[in-house]
């Protein structure tokens, strides 16, 4: 399995194939279509990420020491962004998620090309994923 930085490097190279941001947005839309559909019973307020302009549901399962994320959004761009985050962070142990330096965001120009509200949403998604990791890390140390 590739490590977090190798996957981020892959994503950076994928985005380098596109010259302008309209093409990159279209690629994000394509990625959103590949995100597995989450169970409707997970689309509850407890799984909604606060701080996002659009509605984003994020769920984490912890099994055999690894966190598995699932998500959905009512915005296709946001759904593409969460698909990237899941590709990088899902299937990792809590320490990897907590300590991940998500350099791909700046490398592909995502932060600079998002509206301020979407940029806040991106940070909220990352924060929530890291909070899940922190909680599972604490739980694993406590048991």
N, CA, C and O of each residue as an XYZ file, in Angstrom:
572
protein
N       0.852     -1.192      0.000
C       0.000      0.000      0.000
C       0.893      1.250      0.000
O       1.874      1.333      0.738
N       0.530      2.192     -0.829
C       1.300      3.439     -0.910
C       1.109      4.249      0.359
O       0.060      4.192      0.999
N       2.148      5.010      0.715
C       2.009      5.858      1.896
C       1.306      7.173      1.518
O       1.075      7.460      0.343
N       0.983      7.940      2.527
C       0.222      9.184      2.339
C       0.914     10.130      1.359
O       0.264     10.710      0.490
N       2.220     10.285      1.499
C       2.936     11.219      0.623
C       3.001     10.721     -0.818
O       2.963     11.526     -1.748
N       3.098      9.412     -1.015
C       3.103      8.868     -2.378
C       1.758      9.117     -3.060
O       1.714      9.441     -4.247
N       0.678      8.970     -2.323
C      -0.650      9.225     -2.900
C      -0.807     10.714     -3.220
O      -1.364     11.074     -4.257
N      -0.318     11.570     -2.332
C      -0.400     13.011     -2.600
C       0.415     13.383     -3.837
O       0.007     14.239     -4.622
N       1.559     12.742     -4.003
C       2.385     12.988     -5.186
C       1.633     12.558     -6.450
O       1.663     13.257     -7.463
N       0.967     11.417     -6.386
C       0.150     10.929     -7.503
C      -0.932     11.945     -7.874
O      -1.125     12.273     -9.045
N      -1.631     12.432     -6.848
C      -2.700     13.409     -7.072
C      -2.126     14.679     -7.700
O      -2.716     15.235     -8.626
N      -0.980     15.135     -7.202
C      -0.332     16.336     -7.757
C      -0.038     16.140     -9.240
O      -0.267     17.040    -10.048
N       0.472     14.960     -9.595
C       0.783     14.665    -10.995
C      -0.481     14.595    -11.843
O      -0.478     15.040    -12.990
N      -1.552     14.046    -11.298
C      -2.821     13.995    -12.033
C      -3.311     15.405    -12.352
O      -3.772     15.665    -13.463
N      -3.213     16.311    -11.386
C      -3.694     17.681    -11.600
C      -2.780     18.468    -12.533
O      -3.225     19.423    -13.169
N      -1.496     18.078    -12.624
C      -0.571     18.754    -13.538
C      -0.955     18.530    -15.000
O      -0.529     19.281    -15.877
N      -1.757     17.498    -15.261
C      -2.186     17.216    -16.629
C      -3.121     18.299    -17.166
O      -3.303     18.420    -18.377
N      -3.708     19.078    -16.276
C      -4.690     20.095    -16.664
C      -4.068     21.478    -16.560
O      -3.420     21.817    -15.570
N      -4.281     22.273    -17.610
C      -3.659     23.591    -17.668
C      -4.431     24.659    -16.906
O      -3.835     25.519    -16.257
N      -5.751     24.603    -16.985
C      -6.501     25.672    -16.321
C      -7.453     25.098    -15.278
O      -7.700     23.893    -15.216
N      -7.975     26.005    -14.465
C      -8.790     25.552    -13.333
C     -10.161     25.045    -13.723
O     -10.770     24.287    -12.967
N     -10.664     25.438    -14.880
C     -11.950     24.861    -15.306
C     -11.775     23.360    -15.546
O     -12.645     22.568    -15.184
N     -10.663     22.973    -16.148
C     -10.390     21.552    -16.365
C     -10.177     20.826    -15.034
O     -10.607     19.686    -14.863
N      -9.516     21.493    -14.107
C      -9.281     20.881    -12.791
C     -10.596     20.713    -12.025
O     -10.797     19.712    -11.337
N     -11.482     21.695    -12.151
C     -12.804     21.558    -11.530
C     -13.563     20.388    -12.146
O     -14.221     19.624    -11.441
N     -13.464     20.254    -13.467
C     -14.116     19.123    -14.134
C     -13.547     17.796    -13.645
O     -14.278     16.816    -13.504
N     -12.242     17.768    -13.388
C     -11.627     16.550    -12.860
C     -12.174     16.248    -11.458
O     -12.451     15.095    -11.130
N     -12.325     17.294    -10.634
C     -12.921     17.101     -9.297
C     -14.333     16.537     -9.419
O     -14.735     15.676     -8.637
N     -15.077     17.024    -10.397
C     -16.441     16.517    -10.617
C     -16.389     15.036    -10.995
O     -17.206     14.244    -10.525
N     -15.427     14.664    -11.844
C     -15.261     13.255    -12.206
C     -14.947     12.420    -10.965
O     -15.499     11.334    -10.787
N     -14.061     12.929    -10.109
C     -13.700     12.210     -8.880
C     -14.919     12.030     -7.971
O     -15.051     11.016     -7.287
N     -15.797     13.020     -7.975
C     -16.984     12.940     -7.112
C     -17.865     11.753     -7.517
O     -18.540     11.156     -6.678
N     -17.849     11.422     -8.799
C     -18.676     10.314     -9.289
C     -18.129      8.959     -8.833
O     -18.864      7.973     -8.782
N     -16.833      8.917     -8.503
C     -16.197      7.664     -8.072
C     -16.339      7.414     -6.572
O     -16.027      6.326     -6.089
N     -16.806      8.413     -5.843
C     -16.959      8.253     -4.395
C     -18.104      7.287     -4.116
O     -19.233      7.524     -4.545
N     -17.823      6.199     -3.401
C     -18.904      5.247     -3.115
C     -20.057      5.918     -2.368
O     -19.840      6.759     -1.496
N     -21.265      5.539     -2.718
C     -22.458      6.083     -2.071
C     -22.489      5.604     -0.620
O     -22.278      4.424     -0.341
N     -22.756      6.538      0.300
C     -22.835      6.111      1.698
C     -24.273      5.733      2.026
O     -25.226      6.188      1.393
N     -24.389      4.907      3.011
C     -25.694      4.458      3.483
C     -26.505      5.679      3.923
O     -25.995      6.538      4.642
N     -27.749      5.753      3.496
C     -28.586      6.911      3.844
C     -28.748      7.065      5.348
O     -28.964      8.177      5.829
N     -28.649      5.965      6.108
C     -28.783      6.092      7.565
C     -27.581      6.832      8.189
O     -27.636      7.227      9.353
N     -26.502      7.016      7.416
C     -25.346      7.778      7.892
C     -25.475      9.275      7.584
O     -24.683     10.085      8.065
N     -26.474      9.628      6.785
C     -26.680     11.041      6.448
C     -27.547     11.694      7.523
O     -28.687     12.096      7.288
N     -26.957     11.780      8.704
C     -27.636     12.365      9.864
C     -26.853     13.584     10.338
O     -25.693     13.776      9.973
N     -27.505     14.400     11.153
C     -26.876     15.628     11.631
C     -25.561     15.380     12.362
O     -24.644     16.197     12.282
N     -25.462     14.250     13.078
C     -24.221     13.945     13.798
C     -23.026     13.809     12.853
O     -21.886     14.046     13.254
N     -23.284     13.431     11.614
C     -22.196     13.260     10.645
C     -21.988     14.472      9.743
O     -21.096     14.469      8.895
N     -22.808     15.509      9.919
C     -22.640     16.729      9.125
C     -21.427     17.502      9.633
O     -21.226     17.640     10.840
N     -20.630     17.998      8.710
C     -19.462     18.790      9.091
C     -19.892     20.247      9.177
O     -20.423     20.806      8.218
N     -19.661     20.850     10.322
C     -19.996     22.267     10.459
C     -18.862     23.076      9.834
O     -17.711     22.640      9.821
N     -19.194     24.238      9.325
C     -18.192     25.094      8.703
C     -18.149     24.955      7.191
O     -17.381     25.648      6.522
N     -18.967     24.067      6.652
C     -19.037     23.906      5.196
C     -20.264     24.629      4.675
O     -21.339     24.560      5.272
N     -20.098     25.321      3.559
C     -21.216     26.006      2.923
C     -22.216     24.970      2.414
O     -23.426     25.123      2.581
N     -21.695     23.920      1.793
C     -22.571     22.841      1.332
C     -22.675     21.807      2.451
O     -21.944     21.856      3.440
N     -23.586     20.891      2.267
C     -23.759     19.854      3.284
C     -22.799     18.708      2.992
O     -22.785     18.155      1.892
N     -21.997     18.361      3.998
C     -21.029     17.269      3.867
C     -21.219     16.331      5.049
O     -21.144     16.730      6.211
N     -21.466     15.078      4.713
C     -21.582     14.049      5.755
C     -20.300     13.235      5.733
O     -19.864     12.780      4.675
N     -19.700     13.051      6.895
C     -18.472     12.266      7.004
C     -18.661     11.246      8.109
O     -19.061     11.578      9.225
N     -18.366      9.999      7.779
C     -18.490      8.919      8.756
C     -17.161      8.169      8.799
O     -16.503      7.988      7.775
N     -16.779      7.738      9.992
C     -15.546      6.969     10.144
C     -15.836      5.674     10.886
O     -16.547      5.658     11.891
N     -15.275      4.595     10.372
C     -15.299      3.299     11.057
C     -13.873      2.982     11.458
O     -12.923      3.326     10.754
N     -13.733      2.323     12.597
C     -12.406      1.951     13.087
C     -12.381      0.444     13.230
O     -13.114     -0.129     14.037
N     -11.530     -0.193     12.438
C     -11.501     -1.645     12.428
C     -10.056     -2.116     12.247
O      -9.347     -1.662     11.349
N      -9.638     -3.031     13.114
C      -8.294     -3.616     13.051
C      -7.204     -2.538     13.053
O      -6.188     -2.666     12.369
N      -7.432     -1.477     13.832
C      -6.430     -0.426     13.973
C      -6.397      0.587     12.843
O      -5.523      1.454     12.815
N      -7.348      0.489     11.900
C      -7.368      1.409     10.765
C      -8.694      2.161     10.694
O      -9.750      1.627     11.035
N      -8.613      3.403     10.246
C      -9.809      4.232     10.083
C     -10.241      4.169      8.621
O      -9.429      4.316      7.708
N     -11.533      3.946      8.425
C     -12.100      3.933      7.076
C     -13.173      5.018      7.003
O     -14.165      4.980      7.731
N     -12.956      5.978      6.119
C     -13.876      7.100      5.973
C     -14.836      6.866      4.818
O     -14.467      6.305      3.786
N     -16.072      7.305      5.011
C     -17.047      7.394      3.935
C     -17.663      8.785      4.031
O     -17.732      9.373      5.111
N     -18.106      9.301      2.893
C     -18.643     10.660      2.903
C     -19.578     10.878      1.729
O     -19.634     10.090      0.785
N     -20.307     11.975      1.826
C     -21.154     12.423      0.734
C     -21.340     13.929      0.878
O     -21.147     14.491      1.956
N     -21.712     14.564     -0.207
C     -21.987     16.001     -0.178
C     -23.055     16.318     -1.211
O     -23.229     15.595     -2.192
N     -23.763     17.408     -0.972
C     -24.761     17.849     -1.949
C     -24.130     18.771     -2.997
O     -24.829     19.283     -3.872
N     -22.830     18.983     -2.914
C     -22.097     19.784     -3.897
C     -21.081     18.879     -4.597
O     -20.294     18.201     -3.936
N     -21.098     18.867     -5.930
C     -20.216     17.935     -6.634
C     -18.744     18.318     -6.504
O     -17.887     17.436     -6.453
N     -18.434     19.609     -6.449
C     -17.026     20.014     -6.257
C     -16.554     19.569     -4.877
O     -15.477     18.988     -4.740
N     -17.358     19.842     -3.864
C     -17.010     19.448     -2.497
C     -16.889     17.930     -2.396
O     -16.011     17.414     -1.706
N     -17.763     17.233     -3.078
C     -17.721     15.770     -3.075
C     -16.407     15.280     -3.702
O     -15.830     14.295     -3.242
N     -15.943     15.960     -4.736
C     -14.657     15.620     -5.345
C     -13.502     15.864     -4.400
O     -12.549     15.086     -4.354
N     -13.590     16.953     -3.640
C     -12.536     17.275     -2.664
C     -12.496     16.224     -1.554
O     -11.420     15.751     -1.190
N     -13.646     15.862     -1.022
C     -13.672     14.857      0.056
C     -13.220     13.498     -0.496
O     -12.637     12.695      0.233
N     -13.489     13.242     -1.783
C     -13.011     11.996     -2.399
C     -11.480     11.952     -2.384
O     -10.890     10.899     -2.140
N     -10.840     13.096     -2.645
C      -9.374     13.158     -2.583
C      -8.879     12.904     -1.166
O      -7.935     12.141     -0.958
N      -9.520     13.546     -0.194
C      -9.108     13.364      1.207
C      -9.269     11.912      1.645
O      -8.413     11.376      2.349
N     -10.356     11.280      1.233
C     -10.584      9.872      1.579
C      -9.527      8.994      0.919
O      -9.007      8.065      1.537
N      -9.215      9.291     -0.335
C      -8.180      8.518     -1.043
C      -6.851      8.556     -0.278
O      -6.123      7.564     -0.236
N      -6.550      9.691      0.314
C      -5.283      9.851      1.030
C      -5.348      9.271      2.439
O      -4.417      8.587      2.864
N      -6.427      9.531      3.167
C      -6.454      9.253      4.607
C      -7.188      7.978      5.023
O      -6.969      7.488      6.131
N      -8.041      7.435      4.177
C      -8.799      6.251      4.574
C      -7.899      5.013      4.533
O      -7.018      4.895      3.682
N      -8.140      4.099      5.465
C      -7.345      2.878      5.525
C      -6.014      3.060      6.227
O      -5.099      2.254      6.063
N      -5.911      4.125      7.008
C      -4.681      4.465      7.736
C      -4.904      4.294      9.236
O      -6.039      4.247      9.710
N      -3.809      4.203      9.964
C      -3.955      4.175     11.416
C      -4.120      5.610     11.923
O      -3.792      6.558     11.210
N      -4.625      5.772     13.145
C      -4.897      7.122     13.652
C      -3.678      8.052     13.637
O      -3.810      9.237     13.331
N      -2.499      7.524     13.965
C      -1.299      8.370     13.994
C      -0.994      8.942     12.613
O      -0.629     10.110     12.482
N      -1.148      8.105     11.578
C      -0.889      8.584     10.219
C      -1.834      9.725      9.849
O      -1.414     10.722      9.263
N      -3.111      9.571     10.197
C      -4.095     10.612      9.871
C      -3.805     11.883     10.667
O      -3.827     12.987     10.122
N      -3.532     11.713     11.962
C      -3.283     12.887     12.814
C      -2.059     13.671     12.343
O      -2.052     14.901     12.397
N      -1.033     12.969     11.886
C       0.238     13.612     11.537
C       0.389     13.923     10.055
O       1.435     14.413      9.628
N      -0.642     13.646      9.268
C      -0.540     13.866      7.818
C      -0.356     15.345      7.497
O      -1.111     16.202      7.958
N       0.663     15.617      6.698
C       0.890     16.955      6.169
C       0.304     16.949      4.760
O       0.901     16.390      3.840
N      -0.837     17.555      4.595
C      -1.559     17.484      3.320
C      -1.050     18.549      2.346
O      -1.738     19.523      2.042
N       0.180     18.329      1.868
C       0.847     19.290      0.989
C       0.217     19.385     -0.395
O       0.426     20.373     -1.099
N      -0.556     18.367     -0.798
C      -1.135     18.377     -2.145
C      -2.082     19.560     -2.344
O      -2.260     20.028     -3.469
N      -2.687     20.043     -1.266
C      -3.668     21.137     -1.360
C      -3.028     22.374     -1.982
O      -3.594     22.992     -2.883
N      -1.849     22.724     -1.493
C      -1.155     23.888     -2.053
C      -0.462     23.542     -3.366
O      -0.385     24.373     -4.271
N       0.038     22.319     -3.465
C       0.776     21.926     -4.675
C      -0.120     21.961     -5.907
O       0.333     22.359     -6.981
N      -1.376     21.556     -5.778
C      -2.264     21.584     -6.953
C      -2.991     22.930     -7.079
O      -3.728     23.150     -8.041
N      -2.784     23.826     -6.111
C      -3.404     25.147     -6.174
C      -4.842     25.172     -5.691
O      -5.590     26.107     -5.977
N      -5.219     24.137     -4.960
C      -6.620     24.033     -4.531
C      -7.012     25.188     -3.614
O      -8.039     25.831     -3.834
N      -6.211     25.454     -2.596
C      -6.562     26.498     -1.630
C      -6.733     27.851     -2.319
O      -7.648     28.607     -1.992
N      -5.846     28.154     -3.278
C      -5.889     29.447     -3.961
C      -7.068     29.569     -4.921
O      -7.475     30.679     -5.267
N      -7.617     28.436     -5.353
C      -8.678     28.467     -6.361
C     -10.055     28.122     -5.817
O     -10.992     27.891     -6.582
N     -10.174     28.089     -4.510
C     -11.482     27.866     -3.893
C     -12.011     29.188     -3.357
O     -11.240     30.066     -2.968
N     -13.313     29.317     -3.342
C     -13.902     30.495     -2.714
C     -13.586     30.430     -1.222
O     -13.312     29.348     -0.703
N     -13.617     31.561     -0.526
C     -13.320     31.538      0.921
C     -14.208     30.561      1.696
O     -13.739     29.902      2.624
N     -15.481     30.465      1.320
C     -16.360     29.542      2.056
C     -15.993     28.091      1.766
O     -16.040     27.254      2.667
N     -15.624     27.776      0.511
C     -15.195     26.409      0.186
C     -13.867     26.092      0.855
O     -13.638     24.967      1.299
N     -12.996     27.088      0.923
C     -11.702     26.890      1.577
C     -11.900     26.583      3.063
O     -11.226     25.716      3.620
N     -12.824     27.295      3.693
C     -13.166     27.002      5.090
C     -13.734     25.597      5.218
O     -13.435     24.886      6.178
N     -14.549     25.198      4.256
C     -15.120     23.850      4.255
C     -14.044     22.785      4.145
O     -14.109     21.758      4.819
N     -13.047     23.030      3.290
C     -11.922     22.106      3.148
C     -11.218     21.932      4.484
O     -10.941     20.810      4.907
N     -10.931     23.046      5.146
C     -10.269     22.981      6.449
C     -11.138     22.262      7.473
O     -10.619     21.529      8.316
N     -12.451     22.462      7.412
C     -13.368     21.782      8.331
C     -13.383     20.277      8.089
O     -13.459     19.496      9.038
N     -13.311     19.865      6.817
C     -13.281     18.432      6.501
C     -12.002     17.790      7.057
O     -12.047     16.721      7.667
N     -10.875     18.453      6.838
C      -9.594     17.933      7.336
C      -9.615     17.871      8.860
O      -9.195     16.879      9.456
N     -10.103     18.933      9.479
C     -10.161     18.980     10.940
C     -11.004     17.831     11.490
O     -10.625     17.191     12.471
N     -12.162     17.570     10.847
C     -13.042     16.502     11.317
C     -12.374     15.137     11.162
O     -12.498     14.288     12.044
N     -11.677     14.918     10.067
C     -10.994     13.637      9.848
C      -9.897     13.441     10.903
O      -9.704     12.339     11.416
N      -9.193     14.519     11.212
C      -8.124     14.429     12.216
C      -8.713     14.257     13.620
O      -8.106     13.608     14.472
N      -9.891     14.836     13.861
C     -10.556     14.637     15.158
C     -10.986     13.185     15.345
O     -10.846     12.628     16.434
N     -11.506     12.576     14.291
C     -11.828     11.147     14.357
C     -10.560     10.358     14.704
O     -10.585      9.473     15.560
N      -9.467     10.686     14.039
C      -8.203      9.980     14.280
C      -7.750     10.157     15.722
O      -7.302      9.205     16.362
N      -7.869     11.372     16.226
C      -7.484     11.652     17.611
C      -8.336     10.841     18.580
O      -7.822     10.283     19.550
N      -9.632     10.777     18.317
C     -10.536     10.029     19.187
C     -10.218      8.532     19.148
O     -10.181      7.880     20.191
N      -9.990      7.991     17.962
C      -9.667      6.566     17.855
C      -8.294      6.258     18.447
O      -8.074      5.182     19.001
N      -7.384      7.204     18.325
C      -6.056      7.039     18.921
C      -6.184      6.966     20.447
O      -5.605      6.087     21.085
N      -6.943      7.893     21.018
C      -7.135      7.919     22.476
C      -7.849      6.645     22.945
O      -7.506      6.072     23.979
N      -8.843      6.218     22.169
C      -9.613      5.019     22.509
C      -8.705      3.771     22.488
O      -8.802      2.907     23.360
N      -7.833      3.696     21.489
C      -6.958      2.522     21.372
C      -5.922      2.493     22.495
O      -5.509      1.418     22.930
N      -5.508      3.651     22.957
C      -4.529      3.709     24.051
C      -5.188      3.437     25.399
O      -4.548      2.973     26.344
N      -6.504      3.743     25.463
C      -7.208      3.574     26.722
C      -7.688      2.159     26.977
O      -7.994      1.800     28.114
N      -7.757      1.351     25.927
C      -8.309      0.006     26.097
C      -7.250     -1.040     26.363
O      -7.571     -2.217     26.526
